[in-house]
Amino acid sequence: MNLPDRARLTIDLDALAHNRDVIAAQSPGVEVAAVVKADAYGLGAGPVARRLHQAGTRSFFVARLAEGEILRRDLAGRSATIYVLDGLISGATERMAAARLTPVVSTRSQLEEALAAAGRGQTLEIALQVDSGMNRQGLTIAEAEALIADGSLEKGVNITLVMSHLGSATDPAEPRNTQQLERFQYIRNGFPTVRASLAASAGGFLGPDYACDLVRAGISLYGGGPEERPDPRLKAVATLTAPILDIRHLRAGDRVGYGESFTASGDMRVAVIAAGYADGLIRAAMGRGMAWAAGAPRPLLVVNMDLTVVDIGDAPLAIGEHVELLGANARLDDLAAAAGTVAHEVLVRLSTRAERRYIGA
């Protein structure tokens, strides 16, 4: 039901599937997994994962154990491998097994937890993460070398994936990318029969050497460009619109909102929109970001909790009409840049107050 005073968040599942195909086209023959952590970047892990499964996705990544358990229920009756990036936390082995989750083991203590479970007769599949230079998660190169040398990985633990994570893939010219690739290839050679994954969204656009066997597609599935700017090959998945509550005329010196948020330098015509940072807009974007209405970009002058004020000039707009705050015209990466952040944060901040609807298969 459309409510006239409420923002609307439309999630286009066909656009999602299109973006998956774009990512897959960069690396023919390579599996494209879907990163659906944080409730699919705020867009709904259940509907997103089911649509991607329909499109051919069979591997999914979440961050937390609980996310994996929920996703397994969301994908009931569908064959899928679900990786948990937090790894194997102490005491969680039975829950992992019950939900058929694959932990991404990143520390020696997590590996010891896996070996202990194998010693108790539990069959356990794991992914092994190695730190190739991001210095955030993963076994060190020395730890990985020691594991390869001492044979401890042959004690009942089945490694199905060895992986790492690029720290600078959004900048193709950054030397750190090739350094990490070389380190990962070195460790990968120690696991000749195990599939490998180095690239997330941005890395998937760096070339076939980075793609390995599996690309972990995340932000680009949802429309974020691999270089943190709009990419014409990718479609907007999330569209946030909100109705105009009022149209006001300002004169020079008139101030809008709290404090000194905005002061008119001359006569202006502005629209008051029924959405604000409680709906997911980021306050830091005011004065720099753009909404879209009547076929043109419209400056975001003020973003308050429930209301946003937009400069509409002489555009033929009326109370009740919807303004696009995020979507095909008010692009995700542009809004992120205006707010001094990344597309990931823009999406996960979208709140449940906006009326949600899903379109597409």
Steps between C-alpha positions, in 0.01 A plus 500: 500500500641837399480751784499861373719644777764230502830445324518197271796267455471293181741209460537379143594132503538486123756780519678291763512201264622728219789622716591141582522430126722807448740378770498147355584635155826642635628150580342234278498156657556634852234447768333820622405472868274754669588693814170541686631601844322772697164388357633529144640847566164600647288390203369171639713185496206264441358655181847591372646153553198323351514716186873445465454127551244508219765674287752222570681607817588206724749652746419773752705689759371641828689658790337349808395151602143619567484650150598164358232319697233742379622476141488120511131526594442763230648259245312195629481230235773661289853367468749765613835537673492767769835635625525682834773765492531524880636147493464233764438671832550293812212265580316559171599181320168324554298800385719527190441135423125515565455784250755351257717811511862525390715713733774715351785416738733798541700436817707220649255467790209457261696233317565321828125515569440333164763234564350428842157453343650262246664310788154450651386339178318801352522541126592862438555698185682832530632781287848620593576873487857621462610861549671610180553859612172654615598441865148447624413130490676179408791279592839655442709373213731335753208326674368374168846373402525314830161335448597384155827362632377319814205320345256594779235582243470134413347410836137484402442858389385547142616833355270589212627853433814701567445874483633846570372856466633792299537831682536740203303342215295815442818658360626280213832688487584440868820284527360332811268300272781321319688449827200329653442294187858372506481408870167324452622305199797384706276364777246366253769277353514322836139391454506372141168312519302771683299771331621856552338843541674836522259748341192668638297739280778739402757224467274321256554788257883491524548212259505119483809458721307648791179307436649157586218245538238706683418872517321622813264760353374754750438871447496475120210256519302785654608764248820640652778558248824302539703823513260676742340705224195428284559226245262506200513121475327463836137573578358661812342235722368730774277800425397726785232759429294722729204735451507877507321624810528870429646751255634820650639827365812641664651847487861604544610442858232243586646211696375143470506230765702495820778746572673618187433196284414712197452870431341615174714740298202618296143414407456124491230237465554188710316175565467338841530122453361237738828318565816564699779322675246284685423352158865445414618824343835613633501848650854566382373501139310827541655782305676253269257223406228504236146370484323455165165650401332629183780361286791676669727482807381706797743608777447358849499813714408358841465144635326469836369187672163489324520771235729599217492836324585509129556793265248450217536833321210547257444127442134408439461304825206477735424381851464122506740430213793272580863607483776244438755508778686186390468302179577496130542879491605583856783248479621298795869586457425869451302516824778314681763743371287798603473357851873421520441127528463185288201345326492215752416740783230676300318171444529354849367827648170469311244458775186293528280811527479538124230285342680215325402320184680249281468491124643251251483123479 
